[in-house]
Amino acid sequence: MKTSSSCIGHRRWAIAEGYIPAWSNGPSPEMESHETCCVLNAGDHDAHVLLTLYFEDREPLGPFGFVVPARRTRHLRFNDLQDPAPIPRGTGFASLIESDHPVVVQHTRLDSRQAANSIMTTIAHPL
């Protein structure tokens, strides 16, 4: 049975929890502590995505813009974001992801501050 995948997902997602540790334990980039926004675009059109970060004690940062091509996925490490400014380390934040086409968003964190590393993943909240 053939189905259309162009309607999978939502245009707005929220990740209420975010944190990039200020230091890591292990070789970079593989074991560097990081946050990742995994975006699936199963549709037939490129998705133009904006990411805005919210903090407890300062104004929002962003938007950071990126494209997820049609029928592709993009794993965006927050550590690599530089424009309009780098994301501060050791500071909690929340994320709002907005897209011009429906996408699915998953959040992943690697925390390598301990020798026994941990990875956490969760689905974002669709709005």
N, C-alpha and C positions, 0 to 999 in steps of 0.2 A: 504494500500500500504506500503510495507516495503522498506525502503531506508537505505543506508549505511551512518552512521554518522562519519566514520573515516576521512572524508575530511573536516569536519567543522572547520573553524578557519584558523589561520596563524601560522607560526613559529617564527615571530618577531613582537613585539608590542612596542609602545612607549607611555608613559604617560608624557606629557611635564610639568605638574604642580604637585608638591608635597610639602607638608609642614606638619610637626607634631608640633603643638603648644607646647610651653615649660611648660604649666600648664593646668589644667583641673578644671572643676566645677562639682562635682558629684562623686558618689562612683566608685571605680575602681574594676574590669576592665570594667564593663558595660558602664559607662559614661566617661571613660578616652578618651581624644581627641586622635584620631588615623587616620592613613592612612591604607587602606586595598587594596590588590591586589586580586581580585576574578578571579580564573582561572577555566574554564570549559574544561575538557578533555572528549569529547563525543566519542572518538576513541576507538579502540580495543587494544591499547598498552599503557603502562605507559608512561607518558611524563616527561622527565627530563628537568627541567627548571632552567635557570640562570637569576638572577636579578642583574643589575648593576645600580648604582645611579650616576648622574652627578650633579655637583654644579657650582655656579658662580665663586667661589673663591678658589677652591681646586681641587685636582685630584679626579677622580672617585673612588667610594667605591664599593667593591664587587670583584668577583661575589658572591652572596648568592645563594646557590643551594638548590632545593627542588624537590620533586616528586609529580605529580598529577596522581594517579592511573587511569587506564582505566575506562571509563564510570563513572567518579567521578568529584567532584568539590573540590577546596581547597580555603579557604579564609585565606589569609596570612596577618596578621597584621604586618606592618612594624615596629611598636614599639617593637615587640618581637624578631626581628632579632639582633643577637649578634656576629655572626662569618662570616666575618672576623673582624667586629667591629660594635658597636651599631650605629644606625642612629642618627645624631645630632638633637636635638630639637630646634625649633625656627629658622630653616634654610631652605630656599627653595631648592628644588632639582627636578630633572627629572629622569625618570626610563626607562630603556631598558630591555624588557623581551624577552628571547630567549629560544626556546623549540626544542627538537629533533623530536617532532610530532606536528601537528596542534592543537592549543588550541584557546579558546576565552578568552579575558581578559577584565575585567571591574574594574574601579577604584572607591573607596568609601572613603569619609572622614567624620569623626564625629568631629566637633569642639564644645567642651563644655565649652569654656572660658566664655560664658555668661550663665545666668540662663535659658534663652530661647535657648535651644540647637538647633543646625542645623546639618543636614546631607546632603551631596552632593554626587552624583554619576554620572559617565560618562563612556562611552565606551572608551577604549584605541584606539589608532590609529594603524591599521595593516600596516606592512611594507612589 
